[in-house]
Amino acid sequence: MYAGTLRLDLLLGDVRSLKEKRSVVRPIVAELHRRFGVSVAETGDQDLYRRAEIGIAVVSGELGHIKDVLDRCERWMAARPEVDLLSARQRIHGDDD
């Protein structure tokens, strides 16, 4: 069994308040969950209105499946016009960890 995680550091575009931030981040989180079947949440920078950290997790018996899903999530996020993807960090955890 393998578990993969992806941490996305985002810079939000024309956002001037935490309320506006939520209106951008919530649909992204919901769409990642719906489209890719991953567990996803806003995991950091909740008090900063122009930054967001999103954490994604997926579990599978196949390492290749995890890498594929996380790569697709990262590419999808990079293509979003309302945010700039500053960094993406993937980690894969296996039975040896």
Long-range contacts (C-beta under 8 A, 24 or more apart in sequence): 1-59, 1-60, 1-61, 1-94, 1-95, 2-59, 2-60, 2-61, 2-62, 2-63, 2-66, 2-92, 2-93, 2-94, 3-57, 3-58, 3-59, 3-66, 3-92, 3-93, 4-57, 4-58, 4-59, 4-60, 4-66, 4-67, 4-69, 4-70, 4-90, 4-91, 4-92, 4-93, 5-55, 5-56, 5-57, 5-90, 5-91, 5-93, 6-55, 6-56, 6-57, 6-70, 6-73, 6-74, 6-88, 6-89, 6-90, 6-91, 7-43, 7-53, 7-54, 7-55, 7-56, 7-87, 7-88, 7-89, 8-53, 8-54, 8-55, 8-56, 8-74, 8-77, 8-85, 8-87, 8-88, 9-45, 9-51, 9-52, 9-53, 9-85, 9-86, 9-87, 9-88, 10-51, 10-52, 10-53, 10-54, 10-77, 10-83, 10-84, 10-85, 10-86, 11-50, 11-51, 11-83, 11-84, 11-86, 12-49, 12-50, 12-51, 12-52, 12-82, 12-83, 13-81, 13-82, 13-83, 13-84, 15-49, 15-50, 16-49, 17-49, 18-47, 18-49, 20-49, 21-49, 21-50, 21-52, 24-52, 24-82, 24-83, 25-52, 25-54, 28-54, 28-77, 28-80, 28-83, 29-54, 32-56, 32-73, 32-76, 32-77, 35-76, 36-69, 36-72, 36-73, 36-76, 37-69, 38-69, 38-73, 52-83, 63-92, 63-94, 66-92, 67-92
